[in-house]
Amino acid sequence: MRKNKSSHANQNDGVIRIISGQFKGRKLPVKDVTGLRPTTDRVKETVFNWLMQDTREATVLDCFAGSGGLGFECLSRFAESACFIELDKQAAQQLQNNITTLKLTNARVLNKNTIDVLSNNDDNLVFNLIFVDPPFRKELAQHTCQLLEQNNWLTDDALIYVEVEKELNLSAPNNWQIIKEKQAGQVLCRLYQRHK
Protein backbone atom coordinates (compact mmCIF):
# COMPACT_ATOMS: atom_id res chain seq x y z
CA MET A 1 0.00 0.00 0.00
CA ARG A 2 2.79 2.42 0.92
CA LYS A 3 4.66 1.73 -2.30
CA ASN A 4 1.66 2.74 -4.38
CA LYS A 5 1.40 5.98 -2.47
CA SER A 6 5.02 6.93 -3.04
CA SER A 7 5.00 5.93 -6.70
CA HIS A 8 1.81 7.98 -7.14
CA ALA A 9 3.60 10.98 -5.58
CA ASN A 10 6.45 10.54 -8.05
CA GLN A 11 3.98 10.69 -10.96
CA ASN A 12 3.03 14.20 -9.83
CA ASP A 13 6.63 15.42 -9.80
CA GLY A 14 7.53 17.66 -12.72
CA VAL A 15 10.48 19.11 -14.57
CA ILE A 16 11.81 22.55 -15.36
CA ARG A 17 13.66 23.29 -18.56
CA ILE A 18 16.69 25.56 -18.78
CA ILE A 19 16.06 27.87 -21.71
CA SER A 20 19.53 29.25 -22.50
CA GLY A 21 23.24 29.12 -21.74
CA GLN A 22 25.61 26.24 -21.09
CA PHE A 23 22.80 23.95 -19.84
CA LYS A 24 20.28 24.95 -22.52
CA GLY A 25 17.60 22.32 -23.01
CA ARG A 26 18.47 20.40 -19.82
CA LYS A 27 15.44 19.23 -17.86
CA LEU A 28 15.71 19.12 -14.10
CA PRO A 29 13.30 17.22 -11.84
CA VAL A 30 11.04 19.20 -9.50
CA LYS A 31 9.21 17.86 -6.46
CA ASP A 32 5.44 18.24 -6.34
CA VAL A 33 5.28 20.37 -3.19
CA THR A 34 2.24 22.28 -1.96
CA GLY A 35 2.48 25.96 -2.86
CA LEU A 36 5.41 25.46 -5.26
CA ARG A 37 4.71 27.23 -8.54
CA PRO A 38 7.65 27.14 -10.92
CA THR A 39 7.90 30.28 -13.06
CA THR A 40 6.45 29.43 -16.47
CA ASP A 41 8.75 29.28 -19.50
CA ARG A 42 6.93 32.26 -20.98
CA VAL A 43 7.52 34.43 -17.92
CA LYS A 44 11.08 33.11 -17.60
CA GLU A 45 11.85 34.13 -21.17
CA THR A 46 10.57 37.64 -20.46
CA VAL A 47 12.58 37.92 -17.24
CA PHE A 48 15.80 36.76 -18.84
CA ASN A 49 15.30 39.07 -21.81
CA TRP A 50 15.21 41.83 -19.18
CA LEU A 51 18.33 40.43 -17.50
CA MET A 52 20.27 39.47 -20.63
CA GLN A 53 23.22 41.77 -19.82
CA ASP A 54 23.12 41.15 -16.07
CA THR A 55 23.47 37.42 -15.36
CA ARG A 56 27.11 36.85 -16.31
CA GLU A 57 29.27 37.03 -13.14
CA ALA A 58 26.21 37.92 -11.01
CA THR A 59 26.03 36.89 -7.38
CA VAL A 60 22.52 35.46 -7.18
CA LEU A 61 20.17 35.01 -4.23
CA ASP A 62 17.09 32.93 -5.03
CA CYS A 63 14.64 33.47 -2.13
CA PHE A 64 11.78 30.92 -1.88
CA ALA A 65 13.73 28.97 -4.51
CA GLY A 66 11.20 26.14 -5.00
CA SER A 67 12.22 24.49 -8.27
CA GLY A 68 15.30 26.72 -8.52
CA GLY A 69 14.34 27.57 -12.10
CA LEU A 70 15.45 31.19 -11.85
CA GLY A 71 18.74 30.50 -10.07
CA PHE A 72 19.67 27.60 -12.36
CA GLU A 73 18.93 29.77 -15.40
CA CYS A 74 21.43 32.34 -14.06
CA LEU A 75 24.05 29.67 -13.43
CA SER A 76 23.56 28.37 -16.96
CA ARG A 77 24.28 31.93 -18.13
CA PHE A 78 27.57 32.05 -16.20
CA ALA A 79 26.55 33.72 -12.95
CA GLU A 80 29.44 33.77 -10.50
CA SER A 81 27.44 32.02 -7.77
CA ALA A 82 23.93 31.27 -6.56
CA CYS A 83 22.43 30.71 -3.13
CA PHE A 84 19.04 28.99 -3.02
CA ILE A 85 16.86 29.41 0.08
CA GLU A 86 14.05 26.85 0.34
CA LEU A 87 12.05 25.86 3.42
CA ASP A 88 10.53 22.60 2.16
CA LYS A 89 12.89 19.72 2.89
CA GLN A 90 11.99 17.68 -0.22
CA ALA A 91 12.30 20.66 -2.53
CA ALA A 92 15.64 21.66 -0.94
CA GLN A 93 16.97 18.10 -1.36
CA GLN A 94 15.93 18.16 -5.04
CA LEU A 95 17.76 21.48 -5.50
CA GLN A 96 20.89 19.87 -4.03
CA ASN A 97 20.47 16.83 -6.31
CA ASN A 98 20.18 19.11 -9.35
CA ILE A 99 23.31 21.03 -8.32
CA THR A 100 25.13 17.67 -8.13
CA THR A 101 23.72 16.55 -11.50
CA LEU A 102 24.98 19.73 -13.16
CA LYS A 103 28.34 19.39 -11.34
CA LEU A 104 28.09 22.94 -10.01
CA THR A 105 30.64 24.06 -7.42
CA ASN A 106 29.36 27.64 -7.17
CA ALA A 107 25.85 26.94 -5.83
CA ARG A 108 24.51 26.14 -2.39
CA VAL A 109 21.16 25.41 -0.78
CA LEU A 110 19.92 26.68 2.58
CA ASN A 111 17.03 24.50 3.79
CA LYS A 112 15.63 27.31 5.93
CA ASN A 113 12.87 29.89 6.19
CA THR A 114 13.72 32.86 3.94
CA ILE A 115 12.43 35.41 6.46
CA ASP A 116 14.61 33.88 9.21
CA VAL A 117 17.69 33.89 6.98
CA LEU A 118 17.21 37.50 5.91
CA SER A 119 16.48 38.73 9.44
CA ASN A 120 20.20 39.10 10.10
CA ASN A 121 23.28 39.24 7.92
CA ASP A 122 26.03 38.39 10.37
CA ASP A 123 28.32 37.20 7.57
CA ASN A 124 27.91 40.49 5.62
CA LEU A 125 26.95 38.68 2.41
CA VAL A 126 25.86 40.83 -0.51
CA PHE A 127 24.18 39.93 -3.79
CA ASN A 128 23.63 41.89 -6.97
CA LEU A 129 20.80 39.82 -8.49
CA ILE A 130 17.96 38.72 -6.23
CA PHE A 131 14.79 36.76 -6.97
CA VAL A 132 11.77 37.16 -4.68
CA ASP A 133 9.07 34.74 -5.82
CA PRO A 134 7.21 33.67 -2.65
CA PRO A 135 4.11 31.49 -2.34
CA PHE A 136 1.11 33.63 -3.19
CA ARG A 137 -1.26 35.18 -0.62
CA LYS A 138 1.03 34.68 2.37
CA GLU A 139 2.13 38.33 2.60
CA LEU A 140 5.80 37.42 2.29
CA ALA A 141 6.97 39.62 -0.59
CA GLN A 142 6.78 42.97 1.17
CA HIS A 143 8.52 41.72 4.32
CA THR A 144 11.24 40.04 2.24
CA CYS A 145 11.97 43.24 0.30
CA GLN A 146 12.20 45.23 3.54
CA LEU A 147 14.62 42.73 5.11
CA LEU A 148 16.84 42.68 2.00
CA GLU A 149 17.17 46.44 2.22
CA GLN A 150 17.45 46.99 5.98
CA ASN A 151 19.93 44.16 6.63
CA ASN A 152 22.33 45.11 3.82
CA TRP A 153 21.98 42.06 1.58
CA LEU A 154 22.20 44.16 -1.60
CA THR A 155 24.99 45.78 -3.59
CA ASP A 156 24.49 49.48 -4.31
CA ASP A 157 23.03 48.86 -7.78
CA ALA A 158 21.43 45.45 -7.18
CA LEU A 159 18.64 44.18 -9.40
CA ILE A 160 15.66 42.62 -7.63
CA TYR A 161 13.09 40.57 -9.51
CA VAL A 162 9.75 40.22 -7.70
CA GLU A 163 6.93 37.92 -8.80
CA VAL A 164 3.61 38.31 -6.94
CA GLU A 165 -0.11 37.89 -7.42
CA LYS A 166 -1.42 40.70 -9.62
CA GLU A 167 -3.81 42.08 -6.98
CA LEU A 168 -1.05 42.63 -4.42
CA ASN A 169 -0.30 46.28 -3.76
CA LEU A 170 3.43 45.87 -3.20
CA SER A 171 5.29 48.82 -1.77
CA ALA A 172 9.04 48.41 -2.30
CA PRO A 173 11.71 50.38 -0.40
CA ASN A 174 11.94 54.04 -1.50
CA ASN A 175 15.35 53.63 -3.11
CA TRP A 176 14.16 50.81 -5.42
CA GLN A 177 13.08 51.96 -8.86
CA ILE A 178 10.85 49.86 -11.11
CA ILE A 179 12.68 49.42 -14.41
CA LYS A 180 10.50 46.69 -15.97
CA GLU A 181 6.98 45.46 -15.29
CA LYS A 182 4.68 42.90 -16.88
CA GLN A 183 1.45 41.17 -16.02
CA ALA A 184 1.00 37.60 -17.21
CA GLY A 185 -2.37 36.12 -16.26
CA GLN A 186 -2.63 36.18 -12.47
CA VAL A 187 1.04 37.09 -12.04
CA LEU A 188 2.68 40.51 -11.73
CA CYS A 189 6.41 40.58 -12.55
CA ARG A 190 8.59 43.53 -11.63
CA LEU A 191 12.27 44.23 -11.96
CA TYR A 192 13.64 46.84 -9.56
CA GLN A 193 17.02 48.50 -9.47
CA ARG A 194 18.35 49.65 -6.14
CA HIS A 195 19.94 53.06 -5.77
CA LYS A 196 22.02 53.70 -2.70
WOLINFEN-V771015 format. One record per backbone hydrogen bond with DSSP energy under -0.5 kcal/mol. NH is the residue of the N-H (numbers start at 1). CO is the residue of the C=O. Records with the same first field share a line. If there is no record, write none. Layout:
NH=CO ; CO
This chain:
5=1
6=2
7=3
8=4
9=5
10=6
11=7
12=8 ; 9
13=9 ; 10
14=30
16=28
18=26
22=76
24=21
25=18
26=23
28=16
30=14
33=31
36=33
44=40
45=41
46=42
47=43
48=44
49=45
50=46
51=47
52=49
54=51
55=51
57=78
58=55
60=58 ; 81
61=129
62=83
63=61 ; 131
65=62 ; 85
68=65
72=68
73=69
74=70
75=71
76=72
77=73
78=75
79=74
80=58
81=58
82=106
83=60
84=108
85=62 ; 83
86=84 ; 110
92=88
93=89
94=90
95=91
96=92
97=93
98=94
99=95
100=96
101=97
102=98
103=100
104=99
108=82
110=84
111=109
112=110
117=113
118=114
119=115 ; 116
120=117
124=121
127=153
128=59
129=59
130=159
131=61
132=161
133=63 ; 131
138=135
144=140
145=141
146=142
147=143
148=144
149=145
150=146
151=147
152=149
153=148
154=148
155=127
158=155
159=128
160=192
161=130
162=160 ; 190
163=132
164=162 ; 188
166=186
168=165
170=168
172=170
176=173
177=175 ; 193
179=191
180=191
182=189
184=187
187=184
188=164
189=182 ; 187
190=162
191=180
192=160 ; 190
193=177
194=158
195=175
